[in-house]
Structures are given as structure tokens and as C-alpha cells.
């Protein structure tokens, strides 16, 4: 029996609260929070370091539950990541 009183608990096919918060923050960031220190927002709102935030965000990009939760954002992030990988590969190949 799971403890549904904890904020992190979620159904197996749903994202936990912290993962939803990461996607929500990234979505709001992409809609125009210019002029605000993103690292400070990550630290203050989520209690994460910037590297840990980006590592988890990168993992979420491949998570089907994240795609169901925020399809537009996840699709955009997948495209950006793919473009960055192609660009790095092209640079390495000369």
C-alpha cells in the first residue's frame, strides 16, 4: 500500500510533484522570464543545483509521462537537444 499523503507520491503512470515542478518551471522560463537569474529560481523554488536540474530535465525529455504532462514543452526540448547534438557532431567531424 502506498502512502498517498506524501507530496512526491504519484500513480505509476504519472509524474511526481518534483518532476512536474521542473517541467512547469522550464515551461514558464521559455515563455519569457528574461532578466531573472534562472539558477537562483531553480535553487529557490526547487532546492536543486543548476546541474542537477538540467540532468533531471534531460531525463524527463525521454519520459513518456512527461510527454503526456507537457507535450509541447517536451517536444520543443527534444528538438533543441537533437539540433544541439547534430551541431556538435558536425563540429567534431569538421
C-alpha positions as CSV (number, residue, x, y, z in Angstrom):
1,X,0.0,0.0,0.0
2,X,1.5,3.4,-1.0
3,X,1.4,6.5,1.2
4,X,-0.6,9.0,-0.8
5,X,-0.1,11.7,1.8
6,X,3.5,12.5,0.7
7,X,3.9,15.2,-1.9
8,X,6.2,13.1,-4.0
9,X,3.7,10.2,-4.4
10,X,2.1,9.7,-7.7
11,X,0.4,7.0,-9.6
12,X,2.8,4.8,-11.5
13,X,1.8,6.4,-14.8
14,X,2.0,9.9,-13.5
15,X,4.9,12.2,-12.8
16,X,5.8,13.0,-9.2
17,X,5.3,16.6,-7.9
18,X,9.0,17.5,-8.2
19,X,9.2,16.4,-11.8
20,X,6.0,18.4,-12.6
21,X,7.6,21.4,-10.9
22,X,10.7,21.1,-13.1
23,X,8.6,21.0,-16.2
24,X,6.4,23.8,-15.0
25,X,9.5,26.0,-14.3
26,X,11.1,25.2,-17.6
27,X,7.8,26.0,-19.4
28,X,7.4,29.3,-17.7
29,X,11.0,30.1,-18.3
30,X,10.6,29.5,-22.0
31,X,7.6,31.8,-22.2
32,X,9.7,34.8,-21.1
33,X,11.3,35.2,-17.7
34,X,14.1,37.3,-19.1
35,X,16.1,39.3,-16.7
36,X,15.7,36.8,-13.8
37,X,18.6,34.6,-12.7
38,X,17.5,31.2,-13.7
39,X,19.9,29.4,-11.3
40,X,18.6,31.4,-8.4
41,X,15.0,30.5,-9.3
42,X,15.9,26.8,-9.6
43,X,17.6,26.9,-6.2
44,X,14.9,28.9,-4.5
45,X,11.8,27.2,-6.0
46,X,13.1,23.6,-6.3
47,X,16.0,23.3,-3.9
48,X,18.2,22.0,-6.7
49,X,21.6,22.9,-8.1
50,X,21.5,24.0,-11.7
51,X,23.4,20.9,-12.9
52,X,21.1,18.5,-11.1
53,X,18.0,20.4,-12.5
54,X,19.3,20.1,-16.1
55,X,20.3,16.5,-15.6
56,X,16.8,15.7,-14.4
57,X,15.2,17.8,-17.2
58,X,17.2,15.9,-19.8
59,X,16.0,12.6,-18.3
60,X,12.4,13.9,-18.3
61,X,12.7,14.7,-22.1
62,X,12.7,11.0,-22.7
63,X,10.0,10.1,-20.2
64,X,6.6,9.3,-21.7
65,X,4.8,10.6,-18.6
66,X,6.5,14.0,-19.1
67,X,5.4,14.0,-22.8
68,X,1.8,13.4,-21.6
69,X,2.1,16.1,-18.9
70,X,3.6,18.8,-21.1
71,X,3.6,17.7,-24.8
72,X,4.5,21.0,-26.4
73,X,7.4,21.7,-24.0
74,X,8.8,18.2,-24.2
75,X,8.6,18.2,-28.0
76,X,10.4,21.5,-28.2
77,X,13.1,20.4,-25.8
78,X,13.6,17.1,-27.8
79,X,14.0,19.2,-31.0
80,X,16.5,21.6,-29.3
81,X,18.5,18.7,-27.9
82,X,18.6,16.9,-31.3
83,X,19.7,20.1,-33.0
84,X,22.5,20.6,-30.5
85,X,23.7,17.0,-30.9
86,X,23.8,17.4,-34.7
87,X,25.7,20.6,-34.3
88,X,28.3,19.0,-32.0
89,X,28.6,16.0,-34.3
90,X,29.2,18.3,-37.3
91,X,31.9,20.2,-35.4
92,X,33.7,17.0,-34.4
93,X,33.6,15.7,-38.0
94,X,34.9,19.0,-39.3
